[in-house]
Amino acid sequence: MSTELKVIAARLHRVRLPLVHAFRTSSHRKTMLDHILVELVDASGAVGWGEIASPSHPYYAPETVETCWHTAERYLLPAVTGQSWDRPEQVAQLWAKVRGNQFAKAGVDVAAWVLWSSARGVPLAQALGGTRSEVIAGVSLGIEPTIDDLLTEVRRQVTAGYPRVKLKIAPGWDVEPVRAVRADYPDLDLHVDANGIYTESVEHVTALRALDEFELTMIEQPFAPRDLLAHARLQRHLVTPICLDESVETLADLETAVALDSLRVLNIKVSRMGGLTAARAAHDRAQQAGIPVWCGGMHEFGIGRAANVALSSLPGFSLPSDVSASEKYYAQDVISPPVIARQGVVQVPTATGLGHDVDTDLIAAHTVATVEVTA
C-alpha cells in the first residue's frame, strides 16, 4: 500500500489558554499562553495536527509566537504544501534552506508525523519506534512567593502521585528552597532547573556547588546555552550530574557537549530540537553515548503533550518526563480525552495517529488569529 502523502492545505491557529496556576521561572511569570496549532490537510482529506509551543518572549530561546507565525506562514508551510513525501523524516528536507527557527519547524514536523501515522493506521508512538506502554511523569514547579507556598505546591503534586519534582531556581532562590523541600521529602526524586541564569562568579558557583548536599537527580542548565565549557568546568567539581536543555538545539550541539563532557543527562524537547525527527535522532545518539534522557516540556497544550508522550515511549527515556496531566496546567485542553496521569503514570495511546481526538470547537473558541496556505 502506498503511503505517499501530499499536503494540499495548511493552517495556523493562534490559540490562547489560561493557566490554572501562575508559573514563574528565573526570567518571567506567566498566567496564560499563546501557542500556534498547525493543521496539515492531505489530498485524501486526512488531517495531521502539530503544535508550535514557543514562549511569548525571547527569554528561553530567541523565538517568540510572532516570529514563529511569520516563519511558518512565510517559509515552512509554502515549502510543504503541494509536495509529495513518503516518510515524515523527509519533510524537514523541504525547508532545508531555513536556518534555526526550531520551534516553528517542530510544529510542522509533528503535524507531518501525526498525518503519516494516521494514514498508516498506527499509533504515533509505534511509528517513532516506541517500546513502552506507559510513561513515568514528573512535574515542574515554578518559583513561588515564599518557601511555604512552594512546599504547598510540592505537597499537592506528591499527593497526586508524581514521583519526580523539578524546582525552578535562580540566584537567591536556590539553596534554601531546596533544603526545605528535601527536609520534608528526603526520598523524593528531586532536581532543579536554572534556565541558564547563573554565571561563573564565585557567589553563583558556591551556591551551585552547595546543592551537592541534597542528593539531587540533576542540576539542569545552570549556565547560558553556549557556555559548554563552563558546564564542563562545573561538572568536574560536582557529584550531581549536570543536565543540558537550552544548550542542545541540534545534533551537532549534542556532539560538542559529549566531547567536552559538559553533560551527564540530556533533556530532549521536541520544540527546542525542531520536531520529532530530530528529537528521536538525539535519543539515539544519547543512547550510544550512555547518556540517560528524559522529555522536557514547554507547557504544551494537548497536541504537543501527546507528541511528548509518544516520544517518551522510546527505550532510552529512562528518567521521568515532563508529561504530567493536562489538568495540572489547563482547565480545558484541546484534545479529548486529555492527557491523564494516575499516580504519576501516563498511558501511551494505542489509537492511530495522535491517539486523541482534537477538539476543533474548543480550538475555534480560543483562537485569536488564523491563516491558511494552499498549494
N, C-alpha and C positions, 0 to 999 in steps of 0.2 A: 504494500500500500504506500502510495506516495505521501510524503509528509511536507512537500513543498508548500510554503505559505507566501502570501502576498498581501501586504498591508495596503488597503486602498483608502483608508481614512484614519486619522489620529486626532485625538482631542486632549486638551489640557483643562483640568478643572482646579481652580484655586479654592480650596476648602478650608474653612475656619472652624475649629472646635475649641471650646473652653476646657481647661484642665480642672480636674476635681480638687486638686491641691496645688497651690503655687510652688514652683520649683526654682531654686536658686543655685547657681554654680559659682565658681570663682570669678566669673566675668559679668553675669547679669541675672535678673529674675524674670520669670515668665508666668503668665496666668492663662494664656491661650496660645494656640499655634495655628499658623497657616502652612499647610502642605499642599503640594501640587499632585493631583492624581492623573496618571497617564492612561489613556484608553486607546488601544490599538484594535482596529477592526479589519479582519481578514476578508478576502474576496468571497469566502463561503458564508460570511455573516458572523463567524466566531469572534469573540472578544477576549483580549488579554488586558489585565489591569496591572499597573505598577504605581509606585509612589516616590515622588521626589521629596524626601524628608529633610530638606535643608533648613538650617536655622534662619530666622528673620534678620539677624545681624551678623556681621563678619567677625565674630569673636572665636568661635570654634574652628572655622575654616573661612577662606576668602569668599565663598559663595553665599548668596542670600536668595530668598524667594524670588526677588526681582531679577537677579542675574540668571537664575535657573530658568525662569519663564522665558526670558529673551533667548537664551542659548537653545532651549528645547524647541521653541517656536521657529526660530530663525535658521537653525542648523541641523538639529538632530532629527526632528520629525520629517522635514523635507528629504533628508537622506534616506529615511526608512520607507516612506510611502512610495508605492509603485514598484518596489524592488522585491524580487523573489529570493527566498532563502530556505535551506533545508534544516539547518540546526541553529539554535539560538546563539551559539558561540560565534556565528558568522555575522550577527547583526552589528556588533561593535566595529567590524571592518568597514561598514558603510559610512561611518563618521570618523575614519582613522585620521583625517587631517585636523580634527578638532582636538586641541591640547587641553589637559586639565578638565575642569568642569565635571568632576567625578559625581557629584550629587545629581546633576541633571542627567548624566549618562545612566546612572543607576536606575532611575525611574523607568526609562525606556527599555533598558536591558531586562529588568524584572518583568515588565509587561510582555516582552518577547518570550521569556521563559514560560510565563503563565499561559500565553497563547499557544505555544508549541506543545506543552504538556497536556493542555486541554484537547488539542487536535489529536494527539496520540492516545488520549484516553487513559493517562496515567497520572498519579499524584505528583505534584511538584517535587516533593522530597525524593521520590523514586527517580524522577528524571535527572536529578542532580547526583544520584548515587548514594542517597542516604540509607543508613542501615538501622537506625533506631526507630522504635515505635513511640517513644516518649522522650521528652527533653526536660532536664532539671533546670528550673528557672531561678534566677536571683533577682533582687530588686536594687535600684539605685536611689539613694536618698540625698536630697539637696541640703544646702547649708540652711539651718534653721535659726530663728532669732535667739534662742537660748539652748543650752545643753539639755535642759528639761524637755523642751519641745522636741529636740532630736530623739531623746530616749522614748518619748511617747510614740514617735513615728516608728522607731526600731521595734518597739513592743508590738505595735499594730501588725507589722509585717512578719515578725517571728510567730505571732499568734496565728496569722493566716497560713503558716506552714512553710514560708520561704527559708531554705537552708543557708542562703548566702545573702549578705547585705553589703552593699558598696556605699561608702560615705564620700561625698564631695568635700574636699579640703581646700584651704587657702592659707597663706601666711596669717598667723594669728588665730586661725580656726583649724587646728591640726592635732597637736599632741593631747591637749586636754579633752576635746570631744571624743577622740579615740580611746583615751584612758577610761572615760566614763562608760562608754559602750562596752569596752572589754571587761570592765569590772562587773557589769550586770550580766554579761553573756560571755563567760570565759571560754566556751567551746564553740561559739558561733564562727562560721566561715565568714571572715571579715576582711574586706580590703578597702583601699582608699584611692581616690582619683583626684588629681590636681589640675587636670586640663592644661598643663604646661605653664602654670603661673609662677613657678619657683625659678630662682636663679642660682648660680654657684656662689652666692655671697655666703660668708661664714654663718650668718644668722639662719639663712634658709637651709643650708646643708646640715647644720646642727639639729634643726627641727626634723628634717627628713631622716637623719640617722637615729634620732631618738625614737622613731616609730618602730625600729627593730625590736624594741622591748615587748611589743604587743602581739607578736606571732601572727602577723597579717599574711594573708594568702599572696598579696602582691601590693606594690605601690605603682599606680598607673600614671603614666605620662607626667612625671614631676617637672620636666623642663620643656622648653619650646620645641615645636616639631622638628626643626632642622638641627637641634643640638644633640646629635647622636653621640658625639664624643663625650659630652657632659654626662649623658646617661651611662656610658661605659665606665667613666671615672667613678661615678656614684656607686654603680653596681659592685665595683671592686671593694667597697667599704661597707657593703650591706649583706646581711644574711637574707633578708626579704627579697624575693625576686622583683625585678622591675618589669612592668608590662608596658608595651608601647601601643598607642592608639593613634593620635594625630600624626605621629612621625611616619606612619606606613600608609601611603596612598597608592603605591604601585608595587609590583613585584620587585622592581629594581631597588626601591626603598628597603624592602624586606631583606634582600640580598646584602645590602650595605650594613644594615643593622646586625644581621647574623655574623658577618665578617668582623665587625667591631666588638661583638659580644655586648651590644647595647641593650639586649632584652633577654629575659628568660621565659616570658609569657607573651602571647600576642592576642590583642583584641581585634577581631575581624568584624568590621562593619560593612554591610552591603553598600550603604550610601557612600561612605568615605572612599571605598575602593572602586566605585564605578559600576557596581552591579553584581549579580550572582556569578557571572562568568569569571570575573577577576577574584571575587571572594573565594570561590571554590579552588582556584589555582593557588591562592595564598594558603589555604588549608593544606593542600597537597605539599607545598614547599615546606611549610612548618613541620608537617609530619616527617619529612625527610630529614629535617634538622633536629628532630627530637624536641620541638618546642610545643608545649600544650597551648591550645587555643580555646577561645570562647567567643560567642557572638555578642557584640555590643549593640546598643540601641540608640536611636535618636528620637525617642518618644513617638515612634511611628503610629499612625492610625492602623486599623486592622489589616489593610492590604500589605503594607510594609512589614508589619508584625508577623503575619502569616508567612511571608517570604523568609523572615529570620528564623522562624520555627523550622521550616523546611531545610534551610542551610544547616541549622544546628543538629540535624539528624545525621550528618556526616560523621564518620568514626573518630576523627581527630578532635572533635569538640568534647573534651574530657572534663571541662570545668563548667559550672552553672552559667547559663547565658542570660542576657537581659531580654527575656521573652515573657516577662510577667503578664498577668491577665490584663485584658483591655480595661477592666473596671478600675484598675489602680490609677489610670490616667484620665479616662473618659467615661462620662455618664452614658453616652450613646456612641457606639462605634459604627464604622462604615461597612462592616461585614456582619453576616449572620450565619451561624452563631458567632459571637465574639470569641476572641482567644480566652480560654478559661484555664486557670491553674488550680489544681486541687492538691493541697499540701505541698505546694511548690513544684508540682509536676504538670507539664503541658503535654497532651496527647498530640502526636503528629497526625494530621489529617490523612485519611485514606481515600477521600473522594478525589476525582480528577482535577487537574489544574491547581488552583489556589487552595482548594479544599473547603472553601466557604463561599456563600452567596454574597455578592456585592449589593449593598442596599442603595440602589440608584436614587430612590426617593429621598433618603436622608442626605445623600450627597447633593442633590439638587437644592434641598432646603438650606444647606450650609455653604453653597458655592457663592463666592464673591466675584469671580471672573471665569470666563471660559473662552476657548478658541479652538477652531478646527482647521486641520491641514489635510487636504485631499491630494490624491495622486493626479 
